């Protein structure tokens, strides 16, 4: 069952994982996986700052080993460095219907979980958003467990889940990185008027 630690919006469908068939834009990302991965690899060579160092103490306590973020949206705000280094990925993300921005708990980034690293069990802050992963590098010994059920990342195959369910990530491979394009979207049950009201009330959360 979900356990949001900040805010719960009643009446929304609750499921640990959502079917990608519900979201028409999934095909766009999956069809452009190679392009996105190419920009990610080029950015890795150039951008040496780890945005994860800006995460709060709670997030740092959740990770073991090494985790890197290169953020397009960090705490609701766009990062110009990402748009400069990854213009095509930025354009694709901007075409996603329901991409969550502006709120302090909305994020979009390239997330790299290095070999023999993990993110321990935790839950997300709110049930008004879903977390999306487009896997770019997916070692066999890496997994995502949501609500006690393990899921295998597959390169180019989207996973959409409710992060208010207890979840964890691990990469037990000794040599390969696990990398995903990770971003947040509004829960699909919310209508525009509800989103606007939530934006107005939670922008300064």
Secondary structure, 3 states (H helix, E strand, C coil): CCCCCCECCCCCCCCCEECHHHCCCHHHHHHCHHHHHHHHHHHHHHCCCCHHHHCCHHHHHHEECCEEEEEEEECCEECHHHHHHCHHHHHHHHCCCCECCCCCCCCEEEEEECCCEEEEEECCCECCEEEEEEEEECCCCEEEEECCEEECCECCEEEEECCCCCEEEEECCCCCCEEEEEEEEECCCCCHHHHHHHHHHHCCC
